[in-house]
């Protein structure tokens, strides 16, 4: 998940972990990037939501499989 990632300071002053995707066409050295984790209030809330819903989805899938096999 964190391969080829780095900590970057964005233009508005907050920090992110970004993954470089390659050069911008005609961008004079600029690169496209994907934000992995955003270290501001909204980004941390989104990260926590993702982390909390992942186990619930896995648990629901496991319960569904158990119900299917018990029939």
CHARMM-style PDB file with segment names, atoms N, HN, CA, C and O in Angstrom:
ATOM      1  N   UNK     1       0.817  -1.195   0.000  1.00  0.00      PROA
ATOM      2  CA  UNK     1       0.000   0.000   0.000  1.00  0.00      PROA
ATOM      3  C   UNK     1       0.867   1.268   0.000  1.00  0.00      PROA
ATOM      4  O   UNK     1       0.499   2.272  -0.610  1.00  0.00      PROA
ATOM      5  N   UNK     2       2.005   1.219   0.677  1.00  0.00      PROA
ATOM      6  HN  UNK     2       2.303   0.403   1.172  1.00  0.00      PROA
ATOM      7  CA  UNK     2       2.813   2.425   0.789  1.00  0.00      PROA
ATOM      8  C   UNK     2       4.084   2.348  -0.052  1.00  0.00      PROA
ATOM      9  O   UNK     2       5.062   3.031   0.252  1.00  0.00      PROA
ATOM     10  N   UNK     3       4.088   1.531  -1.103  1.00  0.00      PROA
ATOM     11  HN  UNK     3       3.293   0.977  -1.350  1.00  0.00      PROA
ATOM     12  CA  UNK     3       5.248   1.488  -1.980  1.00  0.00      PROA
ATOM     13  C   UNK     3       5.302   2.774  -2.801  1.00  0.00      PROA
ATOM     14  O   UNK     3       4.271   3.274  -3.250  1.00  0.00      PROA
ATOM     15  N   UNK     4       6.485   3.294  -2.990  1.00  0.00      PROA
ATOM     16  HN  UNK     4       7.322   2.887  -2.625  1.00  0.00      PROA
ATOM     17  CA  UNK     4       6.704   4.507  -3.789  1.00  0.00      PROA
ATOM     18  C   UNK     4       5.905   5.696  -3.270  1.00  0.00      PROA
ATOM     19  O   UNK     4       5.465   6.532  -4.060  1.00  0.00      PROA
ATOM     20  N   UNK     5       5.709   5.786  -1.958  1.00  0.00      PROA
ATOM     21  HN  UNK     5       6.067   5.107  -1.317  1.00  0.00      PROA
ATOM     22  CA  UNK     5       4.969   6.896  -1.352  1.00  0.00      PROA
ATOM     23  C   UNK     5       5.935   7.805  -0.604  1.00  0.00      PROA
ATOM     24  O   UNK     5       7.029   7.401  -0.211  1.00  0.00      PROA
ATOM     25  N   UNK     6       5.491   9.052  -0.418  1.00  0.00      PROA
ATOM     26  HN  UNK     6       4.602   9.381  -0.737  1.00  0.00      PROA
ATOM     27  CA  UNK     6       6.323  10.004   0.317  1.00  0.00      PROA
ATOM     28  C   UNK     6       5.420  11.009   1.010  1.00  0.00      PROA
ATOM     29  O   UNK     6       4.271  11.210   0.616  1.00  0.00      PROA
ATOM     30  N   UNK     7       5.955  11.632   2.044  1.00  0.00      PROA
ATOM     31  HN  UNK     7       6.888  11.468   2.364  1.00  0.00      PROA
ATOM     32  CA  UNK     7       5.247  12.689   2.744  1.00  0.00      PROA
ATOM     33  C   UNK     7       5.432  13.983   1.965  1.00  0.00      PROA
ATOM     34  O   UNK     7       6.555  14.345   1.614  1.00  0.00      PROA
ATOM     35  N   UNK     8       4.338  14.678   1.697  1.00  0.00      PROA
ATOM     36  HN  UNK     8       3.426  14.384   1.983  1.00  0.00      PROA
ATOM     37  CA  UNK     8       4.410  15.911   0.905  1.00  0.00      PROA
ATOM     38  C   UNK     8       3.610  17.008   1.595  1.00  0.00      PROA
ATOM     39  O   UNK     8       2.572  16.746   2.203  1.00  0.00      PROA
ATOM     40  N   UNK     9       4.097  18.230   1.494  1.00  0.00      PROA
ATOM     41  HN  UNK     9       4.940  18.444   1.000  1.00  0.00      PROA
ATOM     42  CA  UNK     9       3.362  19.396   1.994  1.00  0.00      PROA
ATOM     43  C   UNK     9       2.621  19.997   0.817  1.00  0.00      PROA
ATOM     44  O   UNK     9       3.234  20.366  -0.185  1.00  0.00      PROA
ATOM     45  N   UNK    10       1.317  20.096   0.931  1.00  0.00      PROA
ATOM     46  HN  UNK    10       0.819  19.796   1.745  1.00  0.00      PROA
ATOM     47  CA  UNK    10       0.492  20.602  -0.157  1.00  0.00      PROA
ATOM     48  C   UNK    10       0.536  22.125  -0.169  1.00  0.00      PROA
ATOM     49  O   UNK    10       1.036  22.741   0.772  1.00  0.00      PROA
ATOM     50  N   UNK    11       0.015  22.732  -1.231  1.00  0.00      PROA
ATOM     51  HN  UNK    11      -0.391  22.231  -1.995  1.00  0.00      PROA
ATOM     52  CA  UNK    11       0.112  24.177  -1.402  1.00  0.00      PROA
ATOM     53  C   UNK    11      -0.665  24.950  -0.331  1.00  0.00      PROA
ATOM     54  O   UNK    11      -0.333  26.100  -0.044  1.00  0.00      PROA
ATOM     55  N   UNK    12      -1.692  24.335   0.262  1.00  0.00      PROA
ATOM     56  HN  UNK    12      -1.962  23.401   0.029  1.00  0.00      PROA
ATOM     57  CA  UNK    12      -2.445  25.036   1.307  1.00  0.00      PROA
ATOM     58  C   UNK    12      -1.848  24.818   2.696  1.00  0.00      PROA
ATOM     59  O   UNK    12      -2.380  25.342   3.675  1.00  0.00      PROA
ATOM     60  N   UNK    13      -0.761  24.061   2.808  1.00  0.00      PROA
ATOM     61  HN  UNK    13      -0.328  23.636   2.013  1.00  0.00      PROA
ATOM     62  CA  UNK    13      -0.040  23.923   4.056  1.00  0.00      PROA
ATOM     63  C   UNK    13      -0.249  22.624   4.805  1.00  0.00      PROA
ATOM     64  O   UNK    13       0.477  22.355   5.763  1.00  0.00      PROA
ATOM     65  N   UNK    14      -1.215  21.805   4.406  1.00  0.00      PROA
ATOM     66  HN  UNK    14      -1.805  22.024   3.628  1.00  0.00      PROA
ATOM     67  CA  UNK    14      -1.394  20.542   5.125  1.00  0.00      PROA
ATOM     68  C   UNK    14      -0.513  19.467   4.507  1.00  0.00      PROA
ATOM     69  O   UNK    14       0.017  19.638   3.409  1.00  0.00      PROA
ATOM     70  N   UNK    15      -0.364  18.365   5.218  1.00  0.00      PROA
ATOM     71  HN  UNK    15      -0.795  18.226   6.110  1.00  0.00      PROA
ATOM     72  CA  UNK    15       0.524  17.291   4.794  1.00  0.00      PROA
ATOM     73  C   UNK    15      -0.279  16.083   4.330  1.00  0.00      PROA
ATOM     74  O   UNK    15      -1.382  15.829   4.815  1.00  0.00      PROA
ATOM     75  N   UNK    16       0.291  15.345   3.385  1.00  0.00      PROA
ATOM     76  HN  UNK    16       1.186  15.552   2.991  1.00  0.00      PROA
ATOM     77  CA  UNK    16      -0.322  14.147   2.832  1.00  0.00      PROA
ATOM     78  C   UNK    16       0.768  13.121   2.567  1.00  0.00      PROA
ATOM     79  O   UNK    16       1.940  13.464   2.410  1.00  0.00      PROA
ATOM     80  N   UNK    17       0.366  11.867   2.520  1.00  0.00      PROA
ATOM     81  HN  UNK    17      -0.586  11.588   2.647  1.00  0.00      PROA
ATOM     82  CA  UNK    17       1.226  10.840   1.949  1.00  0.00      PROA
ATOM     83  C   UNK    17       0.724  10.643   0.536  1.00  0.00      PROA
ATOM     84  O   UNK    17      -0.443  10.313   0.325  1.00  0.00      PROA
ATOM     85  N   UNK    18       1.608  10.846  -0.440  1.00  0.00      PROA
ATOM     86  HN  UNK    18       2.556  11.115  -0.268  1.00  0.00      PROA
ATOM     87  CA  UNK    18       1.226  10.764  -1.847  1.00  0.00      PROA
ATOM     88  C   UNK    18       2.077   9.725  -2.568  1.00  0.00      PROA
ATOM     89  O   UNK    18       3.200   9.415  -2.169  1.00  0.00      PROA
ATOM     90  N   UNK    19       1.498   9.201  -3.643  1.00  0.00      PROA
ATOM     91  HN  UNK    19       0.586   9.452  -3.967  1.00  0.00      PROA
ATOM     92  CA  UNK    19       2.218   8.277  -4.521  1.00  0.00      PROA
ATOM     93  C   UNK    19       2.336   8.962  -5.876  1.00  0.00      PROA
ATOM     94  O   UNK    19       1.331   9.366  -6.462  1.00  0.00      PROA
ATOM     95  N   UNK    20       3.553   9.090  -6.368  1.00  0.00      PROA
ATOM     96  HN  UNK    20       4.369   8.762  -5.892  1.00  0.00      PROA
ATOM     97  CA  UNK    20       3.775   9.710  -7.675  1.00  0.00      PROA
ATOM     98  C   UNK    20       3.329   8.760  -8.771  1.00  0.00      PROA
ATOM     99  O   UNK    20       3.642   7.570  -8.733  1.00  0.00      PROA
ATOM    100  N   UNK    21       2.590   9.289  -9.760  1.00  0.00      PROA
ATOM    101  HN  UNK    21       2.336  10.256  -9.791  1.00  0.00      PROA
ATOM    102  CA  UNK    21       2.058   8.473 -10.844  1.00  0.00      PROA
ATOM    103  C   UNK    21       2.789   8.694 -12.161  1.00  0.00      PROA
ATOM    104  O   UNK    21       2.591   7.940 -13.113  1.00  0.00      PROA
ATOM    105  N   UNK    22       3.616   9.706 -12.222  1.00  0.00      PROA
ATOM    106  HN  UNK    22       3.777  10.319 -11.449  1.00  0.00      PROA
ATOM    107  CA  UNK    22       4.364   9.940 -13.455  1.00  0.00      PROA
ATOM    108  C   UNK    22       4.318  11.402 -13.843  1.00  0.00      PROA
ATOM    109  O   UNK    22       3.619  12.197 -13.216  1.00  0.00      PROA
ATOM    110  N   UNK    23       5.060  11.754 -14.871  1.00  0.00      PROA
ATOM    111  HN  UNK    23       5.628  11.108 -15.381  1.00  0.00      PROA
ATOM    112  CA  UNK    23       5.151  13.162 -15.269  1.00  0.00      PROA
ATOM    113  C   UNK    23       3.870  13.663 -15.932  1.00  0.00      PROA
ATOM    114  O   UNK    23       3.148  12.909 -16.585  1.00  0.00      PROA
ATOM    115  N   UNK    24       3.612  14.947 -15.747  1.00  0.00      PROA
ATOM    116  HN  UNK    24       4.198  15.559 -15.217  1.00  0.00      PROA
ATOM    117  CA  UNK    24       2.505  15.626 -16.414  1.00  0.00      PROA
ATOM    118  C   UNK    24       2.959  15.942 -17.831  1.00  0.00      PROA
ATOM    119  O   UNK    24       4.078  16.411 -18.036  1.00  0.00      PROA
ATOM    120  N   UNK    25       2.099  15.689 -18.803  1.00  0.00      PROA
ATOM    121  HN  UNK    25       1.189  15.308 -18.636  1.00  0.00      PROA
ATOM    122  CA  UNK    25       2.461  15.942 -20.193  1.00  0.00      PROA
ATOM    123  C   UNK    25       2.641  17.443 -20.398  1.00  0.00      PROA
ATOM    124  O   UNK    25       1.698  18.215 -20.224  1.00  0.00      PROA
ATOM    125  N   UNK    26       3.841  17.849 -20.764  1.00  0.00      PROA
ATOM    126  HN  UNK    26       4.607  17.222 -20.905  1.00  0.00      PROA
ATOM    127  CA  UNK    26       4.144  19.261 -20.970  1.00  0.00      PROA
ATOM    128  C   UNK    26       4.190  20.052 -19.676  1.00  0.00      PROA
ATOM    129  O   UNK    26       4.036  21.273 -19.699  1.00  0.00      PROA
ATOM    130  N   UNK    27       4.400  19.382 -18.542  1.00  0.00      PROA
ATOM    131  HN  UNK    27       4.525  18.390 -18.524  1.00  0.00      PROA
ATOM    132  CA  UNK    27       4.324  20.037 -17.246  1.00  0.00      PROA
ATOM    133  C   UNK    27       5.636  20.560 -16.705  1.00  0.00      PROA
ATOM    134  O   UNK    27       5.678  21.030 -15.568  1.00  0.00      PROA
ATOM    135  N   UNK    28       6.710  20.496 -17.475  1.00  0.00      PROA
ATOM    136  HN  UNK    28       6.677  20.114 -18.398  1.00  0.00      PROA
ATOM    137  CA  UNK    28       8.004  21.040 -17.078  1.00  0.00      PROA
ATOM    138  C   UNK    28       8.476  20.504 -15.731  1.00  0.00      PROA
ATOM    139  O   UNK    28       8.847  21.270 -14.841  1.00  0.00      PROA
ATOM    140  N   UNK    29       8.457  19.179 -15.591  1.00  0.00      PROA
ATOM    141  HN  UNK    29       8.155  18.557 -16.313  1.00  0.00      PROA
ATOM    142  CA  UNK    29       8.951  18.545 -14.374  1.00  0.00      PROA
ATOM    143  C   UNK    29       7.891  18.249 -13.330  1.00  0.00      PROA
ATOM    144  O   UNK    29       8.189  17.607 -12.323  1.00  0.00      PROA
ATOM    145  N   UNK    30       6.664  18.697 -13.540  1.00  0.00      PROA
ATOM    146  HN  UNK    30       6.421  19.219 -14.358  1.00  0.00      PROA
ATOM    147  CA  UNK    30       5.599  18.404 -12.575  1.00  0.00      PROA
ATOM    148  C   UNK    30       5.170  16.947 -12.709  1.00  0.00      PROA
ATOM    149  O   UNK    30       5.335  16.342 -13.769  1.00  0.00      PROA
ATOM    150  N   UNK    31       4.614  16.381 -11.621  1.00  0.00      PROA
ATOM    151  HN  UNK    31       4.480  16.873 -10.761  1.00  0.00      PROA
ATOM    152  CA  UNK    31       4.186  14.983 -11.619  1.00  0.00      PROA
ATOM    153  C   UNK    31       2.736  14.876 -11.173  1.00  0.00      PROA
ATOM    154  O   UNK    31       2.266  15.652 -10.340  1.00  0.00      PROA
ATOM    155  N   UNK    32       2.032  13.893 -11.748  1.00  0.00      PROA
ATOM    156  HN  UNK    32       2.414  13.263 -12.425  1.00  0.00      PROA
ATOM    157  CA  UNK    32       0.713  13.528 -11.237  1.00  0.00      PROA
ATOM    158  C   UNK    32       0.935  12.802  -9.922  1.00  0.00      PROA
ATOM    159  O   UNK    32       1.952  12.130  -9.750  1.00  0.00      PROA
ATOM    160  N   UNK    33      -0.007  12.929  -8.988  1.00  0.00      PROA
ATOM    161  HN  UNK    33      -0.833  13.475  -9.128  1.00  0.00      PROA
ATOM    162  CA  UNK    33       0.106  12.200  -7.739  1.00  0.00      PROA
ATOM    163  C   UNK    33      -1.269  11.748  -7.275  1.00  0.00      PROA
ATOM    164  O   UNK    33      -2.289  12.324  -7.653  1.00  0.00      PROA
ATOM    165  N   UNK    34      -1.279  10.706  -6.447  1.00  0.00      PROA
ATOM    166  HN  UNK    34      -0.450  10.238  -6.140  1.00  0.00      PROA
ATOM    167  CA  UNK    34      -2.491  10.190  -5.829  1.00  0.00      PROA
ATOM    168  C   UNK    34      -2.336  10.366  -4.328  1.00  0.00      PROA
ATOM    169  O   UNK    34      -1.323   9.952  -3.764  1.00  0.00      PROA
ATOM    170  N   UNK    35      -3.314  10.969  -3.672  1.00  0.00      PROA
ATOM    171  HN  UNK    35      -4.136  11.306  -4.130  1.00  0.00      PROA
ATOM    172  CA  UNK    35      -3.255  11.159  -2.223  1.00  0.00      PROA
ATOM    173  C   UNK    35      -3.678   9.852  -1.557  1.00  0.00      PROA
ATOM    174  O   UNK    35      -4.782   9.360  -1.790  1.00  0.00      PROA
ATOM    175  N   UNK    36      -2.799   9.296  -0.729  1.00  0.00      PROA
ATOM    176  HN  UNK    36      -1.902   9.697  -0.539  1.00  0.00      PROA
ATOM    177  CA  UNK    36      -3.091   8.058  -0.020  1.00  0.00      PROA
ATOM    178  C   UNK    36      -3.728   8.379   1.332  1.00  0.00      PROA
ATOM    179  O   UNK    36      -4.803   7.867   1.646  1.00  0.00      PROA
ATOM    180  N   UNK    37      -3.080   9.215   2.127  1.00  0.00      PROA
ATOM    181  HN  UNK    37      -2.207   9.630   1.872  1.00  0.00      PROA
ATOM    182  CA  UNK    37      -3.604   9.649   3.428  1.00  0.00      PROA
ATOM    183  C   UNK    37      -3.470  11.158   3.509  1.00  0.00      PROA
ATOM    184  O   UNK    37      -2.416  11.718   3.209  1.00  0.00      PROA
ATOM    185  N   UNK    38      -4.538  11.801   3.912  1.00  0.00      PROA
ATOM    186  HN  UNK    38      -5.395  11.345   4.155  1.00  0.00      PROA
ATOM    187  CA  UNK    38      -4.583  13.256   4.019  1.00  0.00      PROA
ATOM    188  C   UNK    38      -4.572  13.611   5.502  1.00  0.00      PROA
ATOM    189  O   UNK    38      -5.489  13.239   6.234  1.00  0.00      PROA
ATOM    190  N   UNK    39      -3.544  14.325   5.949  1.00  0.00      PROA
ATOM    191  HN  UNK    39      -2.799  14.627   5.355  1.00  0.00      PROA
ATOM    192  CA  UNK    39      -3.407  14.650   7.370  1.00  0.00      PROA
ATOM    193  C   UNK    39      -4.054  15.992   7.706  1.00  0.00      PROA
ATOM    194  O   UNK    39      -3.380  16.927   8.138  1.00  0.00      PROA
ATOM    195  N   UNK    40      -5.361  16.075   7.504  1.00  0.00      PROA
ATOM    196  HN  UNK    40      -5.909  15.316   7.153  1.00  0.00      PROA
ATOM    197  CA  UNK    40      -6.156  17.182   8.014  1.00  0.00      PROA
ATOM    198  C   UNK    40      -7.402  16.567   8.644  1.00  0.00      PROA
ATOM    199  O   UNK    40      -7.562  15.347   8.620  1.00  0.00      PROA
ATOM    200  N   UNK    41      -8.261  17.366   9.193  1.00  0.00      PROA
ATOM    201  HN  UNK    41      -8.131  18.357   9.213  1.00  0.00      PROA
ATOM    202  CA  UNK    41      -9.407  16.812   9.931  1.00  0.00      PROA
ATOM    203  C   UNK    41     -10.278  15.938   9.027  1.00  0.00      PROA
ATOM    204  O   UNK    41     -10.640  14.823   9.404  1.00  0.00      PROA
ATOM    205  N   UNK    42     -10.611  16.432   7.851  1.00  0.00      PROA
ATOM    206  HN  UNK    42     -10.317  17.338   7.544  1.00  0.00      PROA
ATOM    207  CA  UNK    42     -11.483  15.673   6.948  1.00  0.00      PROA
ATOM    208  C   UNK    42     -10.811  14.372   6.497  1.00  0.00      PROA
ATOM    209  O   UNK    42     -11.455  13.325   6.430  1.00  0.00      PROA
ATOM    210  N   UNK    43      -9.524  14.446   6.192  1.00  0.00      PROA
ATOM    211  HN  UNK    43      -9.000  15.296   6.246  1.00  0.00      PROA
ATOM    212  CA  UNK    43      -8.804  13.255   5.749  1.00  0.00      PROA
ATOM    213  C   UNK    43      -8.691  12.204   6.829  1.00  0.00      PROA
ATOM    214  O   UNK    43      -8.793  11.011   6.541  1.00  0.00      PROA
ATOM    215  N   UNK    44      -8.483  12.620   8.065  1.00  0.00      PROA
ATOM    216  HN  UNK    44      -8.400  13.589   8.298  1.00  0.00      PROA
ATOM    217  CA  UNK    44      -8.379  11.653   9.158  1.00  0.00      PROA
ATOM    218  C   UNK    44      -9.734  10.999   9.442  1.00  0.00      PROA
ATOM    219  O   UNK    44      -9.787   9.811   9.759  1.00  0.00      PROA
ATOM    220  N   UNK    45     -10.825  11.755   9.331  1.00  0.00      PROA
ATOM    221  HN  UNK    45     -10.782  12.721   9.073  1.00  0.00      PROA
ATOM    222  CA  UNK    45     -12.160  11.178   9.514  1.00  0.00      PROA
ATOM    223  C   UNK    45     -12.437  10.143   8.429  1.00  0.00      PROA
ATOM    224  O   UNK    45     -12.969   9.070   8.713  1.00  0.00      PROA
ATOM    225  N   UNK    46     -12.081  10.460   7.196  1.00  0.00      PROA
ATOM    226  HN  UNK    46     -11.648  11.332   6.966  1.00  0.00      PROA
ATOM    227  CA  UNK    46     -12.268   9.515   6.097  1.00  0.00      PROA
ATOM    228  C   UNK    46     -11.456   8.246   6.318  1.00  0.00      PROA
ATOM    229  O   UNK    46     -11.952   7.142   6.091  1.00  0.00      PROA
ATOM    230  N   UNK    47     -10.213   8.397   6.758  1.00  0.00      PROA
ATOM    231  HN  UNK    47      -9.810   9.293   6.943  1.00  0.00      PROA
ATOM    232  CA  UNK    47      -9.365   7.240   7.028  1.00  0.00      PROA
ATOM    233  C   UNK    47      -9.964   6.372   8.126  1.00  0.00      PROA
ATOM    234  O   UNK    47     -10.002   5.149   7.993  1.00  0.00      PROA
ATOM    235  N   UNK    48     -10.432   6.989   9.210  1.00  0.00      PROA
ATOM    236  HN  UNK    48     -10.401   7.982   9.318  1.00  0.00      PROA
ATOM    237  CA  UNK    48     -11.032   6.219  10.297  1.00  0.00      PROA
ATOM    238  C   UNK    48     -12.300   5.500   9.838  1.00  0.00      PROA
ATOM    239  O   UNK    48     -12.538   4.357  10.231  1.00  0.00      PROA
ATOM    240  N   UNK    49     -13.107   6.152   9.019  1.00  0.00      PROA
ATOM    241  HN  UNK    49     -12.913   7.080   8.700  1.00  0.00      PROA
ATOM    242  CA  UNK    49     -14.312   5.492   8.490  1.00  0.00      PROA
ATOM    243  C   UNK    49     -13.949   4.260   7.674  1.00  0.00      PROA
ATOM    244  O   UNK    49     -14.577   3.209   7.803  1.00  0.00      PROA
ATOM    245  N   UNK    50     -12.915   4.402   6.823  1.00  0.00      PROA
ATOM    246  HN  UNK    50     -12.404   5.256   6.719  1.00  0.00      PROA
ATOM    247  CA  UNK    50     -12.488   3.255   6.011  1.00  0.00      PROA
ATOM    248  C   UNK    50     -12.001   2.108   6.891  1.00  0.00      PROA
ATOM    249  O   UNK    50     -12.311   0.944   6.639  1.00  0.00      PROA
ATOM    250  N   UNK    51     -11.229   2.454   7.933  1.00  0.00      PROA
ATOM    251  HN  UNK    51     -10.977   3.400   8.137  1.00  0.00      PROA
ATOM    252  CA  UNK    51     -10.690   1.414   8.806  1.00  0.00      PROA
ATOM    253  C   UNK    51     -11.781   0.735   9.623  1.00  0.00      PROA
ATOM    254  O   UNK    51     -11.700  -0.465   9.887  1.00  0.00      PROA
ATOM    255  N   UNK    52     -12.797   1.486  10.025  1.00  0.00      PROA
ATOM    256  HN  UNK    52     -12.863   2.461   9.811  1.00  0.00      PROA
ATOM    257  CA  UNK    52     -13.870   0.911  10.833  1.00  0.00      PROA
ATOM    258  C   UNK    52     -14.868   0.113  10.006  1.00  0.00      PROA
ATOM    259  O   UNK    52     -15.443  -0.850  10.514  1.00  0.00      PROA
ATOM    260  N   UNK    53     -15.092   0.478   8.755  1.00  0.00      PROA
ATOM    261  HN  UNK    53     -14.625   1.260   8.342  1.00  0.00      PROA
ATOM    262  CA  UNK    53     -16.060  -0.255   7.940  1.00  0.00      PROA
ATOM    263  C   UNK    53     -15.471  -1.509   7.322  1.00  0.00      PROA
ATOM    264  O   UNK    53     -16.213  -2.434   6.991  1.00  0.00      PROA
ATOM    265  N   UNK    54     -14.175  -1.564   7.159  1.00  0.00      PROA
ATOM    266  HN  UNK    54     -13.573  -0.812   7.428  1.00  0.00      PROA
ATOM    267  CA  UNK    54     -13.555  -2.754   6.570  1.00  0.00      PROA
ATOM    268  C   UNK    54     -13.808  -4.008   7.405  1.00  0.00      PROA
ATOM    269  O   UNK    54     -14.216  -5.020   6.834  1.00  0.00      PROA
ATOM    270  N   UNK    55     -13.590  -4.001   8.731  1.00  0.00      PROA
ATOM    271  HN  UNK    55     -13.259  -3.179   9.194  1.00  0.00      PROA
ATOM    272  CA  UNK    55     -13.874  -5.209   9.515  1.00  0.00      PROA
ATOM    273  C   UNK    55     -15.360  -5.580   9.507  1.00  0.00      PROA
ATOM    274  O   UNK    55     -15.697  -6.763   9.535  1.00  0.00      PROA
ATOM    275  N   UNK    56     -16.243  -4.595   9.471  1.00  0.00      PROA
ATOM    276  HN  UNK    56     -15.970  -3.633   9.449  1.00  0.00      PROA
ATOM    277  CA  UNK    56     -17.669  -4.892   9.447  1.00  0.00      PROA
ATOM    278  C   UNK    56     -18.047  -5.602   8.156  1.00  0.00      PROA
ATOM    279  O   UNK    56     -18.826  -6.556   8.179  1.00  0.00      PROA
ATOM    280  N   UNK    57     -17.509  -5.152   7.038  1.00  0.00      PROA
ATOM    281  HN  UNK    57     -16.877  -4.378   7.019  1.00  0.00      PROA
ATOM    282  CA  UNK    57     -17.803  -5.804   5.764  1.00  0.00      PROA
ATOM    283  C   UNK    57     -17.279  -7.231   5.757  1.00  0.00      PROA
ATOM    284  O   UNK    57     -17.948  -8.137   5.260  1.00  0.00      PROA
ATOM    285  N   UNK    58     -16.093  -7.434   6.303  1.00  0.00      PROA
ATOM    286  HN  UNK    58     -15.550  -6.698   6.707  1.00  0.00      PROA
ATOM    287  CA  UNK    58     -15.521  -8.776   6.351  1.00  0.00      PROA
ATOM    288  C   UNK    58     -16.364  -9.675   7.257  1.00  0.00      PROA
ATOM    289  O   UNK    58     -16.582 -10.845   6.942  1.00  0.00      PROA
ATOM    290  N   UNK    59     -16.831  -9.135   8.369  1.00  0.00      PROA
ATOM    291  HN  UNK    59     -16.654  -8.185   8.624  1.00  0.00      PROA
ATOM    292  CA  UNK    59     -17.665  -9.912   9.291  1.00  0.00      PROA
ATOM    293  C   UNK    59     -19.000 -10.266   8.646  1.00  0.00      PROA
ATOM    294  O   UNK    59     -19.476 -11.391   8.794  1.00  0.00      PROA
ATOM    295  N   UNK    60     -19.613  -9.319   7.931  1.00  0.00      PROA
ATOM    296  HN  UNK    60     -19.227  -8.404   7.811  1.00  0.00      PROA
ATOM    297  CA  UNK    60     -20.870  -9.594   7.247  1.00  0.00      PROA
ATOM    298  C   UNK    60     -20.688 -10.665   6.172  1.00  0.00      PROA
ATOM    299  O   UNK    60     -21.543 -11.536   6.015  1.00  0.00      PROA
ATOM    300  N   UNK    61     -19.607 -10.606   5.452  1.00  0.00      PROA
ATOM    301  HN  UNK    61     -18.912  -9.899   5.580  1.00  0.00      PROA
ATOM    302  CA  UNK    61     -19.337 -11.616   4.423  1.00  0.00      PROA
ATOM    303  C   UNK    61     -19.138 -12.985   5.065  1.00  0.00      PROA
ATOM    304  O   UNK    61     -19.616 -13.993   4.543  1.00  0.00      PROA
ATOM    305  N   UNK    62     -18.438 -13.025   6.191  1.00  0.00      PROA
ATOM    306  HN  UNK    62     -18.051 -12.207   6.616  1.00  0.00      PROA
ATOM    307  CA  UNK    62     -18.208 -14.301   6.885  1.00  0.00      PROA
ATOM    308  C   UNK    62     -19.523 -14.876   7.385  1.00  0.00      PROA
ATOM    309  O   UNK    62     -19.751 -16.079   7.261  1.00  0.00      PROA
ATOM    310  N   UNK    63     -20.399 -14.039   7.950  1.00  0.00      PROA
ATOM    311  HN  UNK    63     -20.214 -13.061   8.050  1.00  0.00      PROA
ATOM    312  CA  UNK    63     -21.697 -14.505   8.433  1.00  0.00      PROA
ATOM    313  C   UNK    63     -22.561 -14.999   7.271  1.00  0.00      PROA
ATOM    314  O   UNK    63     -23.271 -15.996   7.402  1.00  0.00      PROA
ATOM    315  N   UNK    64     -22.499 -14.307   6.146  1.00  0.00      PROA
ATOM    316  HN  UNK    64     -21.922 -13.497   6.039  1.00  0.00      PROA
ATOM    317  CA  UNK    64     -23.260 -14.730   4.975  1.00  0.00      PROA
ATOM    318  C   UNK    64     -22.791 -16.098   4.500  1.00  0.00      PROA
ATOM    319  O   UNK    64     -23.610 -16.948   4.151  1.00  0.00      PROA
ATOM    320  N   UNK    65     -21.481 -16.316   4.483  1.00  0.00      PROA
ATOM    321  HN  UNK    65     -20.816 -15.625   4.766  1.00  0.00      PROA
ATOM    322  CA  UNK    65     -20.931 -17.614   4.072  1.00  0.00      PROA
ATOM    323  C   UNK    65     -21.364 -18.708   5.030  1.00  0.00      PROA
ATOM    324  O   UNK    65     -21.681 -19.814   4.593  1.00  0.00      PROA
ATOM    325  N   UNK    66     -21.385 -18.431   6.316  1.00  0.00      PROA
ATOM    326  HN  UNK    66     -21.127 -17.532   6.672  1.00  0.00      PROA
ATOM    327  CA  UNK    66     -21.827 -19.414   7.302  1.00  0.00      PROA
ATOM    328  C   UNK    66     -23.286 -19.775   7.110  1.00  0.00      PROA
ATOM    329  O   UNK    66     -23.653 -20.943   7.233  1.00  0.00      PROA
ATOM    330  N   UNK    67     -24.123 -18.798   6.813  1.00  0.00      PROA
ATOM    331  HN  UNK    67     -23.825 -17.849   6.713  1.00  0.00      PROA
ATOM    332  CA  UNK    67     -25.542 -19.065   6.576  1.00  0.00      PROA
ATOM    333  C   UNK    67     -25.737 -19.911   5.329  1.00  0.00      PROA
ATOM    334  O   UNK    67     -26.583 -20.805   5.313  1.00  0.00      PROA
ATOM    335  N   UNK    68     -24.972 -19.641   4.295  1.00  0.00      PROA
ATOM    336  HN  UNK    68     -24.285 -18.914   4.308  1.00  0.00      PROA
ATOM    337  CA  UNK    68     -25.100 -20.391   3.046  1.00  0.00      PROA
ATOM    338  C   UNK    68     -24.676 -21.844   3.234  1.00  0.00      PROA
ATOM    339  O   UNK    68     -25.302 -22.746   2.676  1.00  0.00      PROA
ATOM    340  N   UNK    69     -23.634 -22.079   4.003  1.00  0.00      PROA
ATOM    341  HN  UNK    69     -23.126 -21.347   4.456  1.00  0.00      PROA
ATOM    342  CA  UNK    69     -23.144 -23.447   4.197  1.00  0.00      PROA
ATOM    343  C   UNK    69     -24.030 -24.240   5.147  1.00  0.00      PROA
ATOM    344  O   UNK    69     -24.038 -25.470   5.088  1.00  0.00      PROA
ATOM    345  N   UNK    70     -24.783 -23.564   6.032  1.00  0.00      PROA
ATOM    346  HN  UNK    70     -24.777 -22.566   6.080  1.00  0.00      PROA
ATOM    347  CA  UNK    70     -25.633 -24.283   6.993  1.00  0.00      PROA
ATOM    348  C   UNK    70     -26.961 -24.709   6.375  1.00  0.00      PROA
ATOM    349  O   UNK    70     -27.695 -25.488   6.982  1.00  0.00      PROA
ATOM    350  N   UNK    71     -27.283 -24.217   5.188  1.00  0.00      PROA
ATOM    351  HN  UNK    71     -26.686 -23.583   4.695  1.00  0.00      PROA
ATOM    352  CA  UNK    71     -28.559 -24.587   4.538  1.00  0.00      PROA
ATOM    353  C   UNK    71     -28.498 -25.906   3.883  1.00  0.00      PROA
ATOM    354  OT1 UNK    71     -29.486 -26.352   3.298  1.00  0.00      PROA
TER     355      UNK     71
END
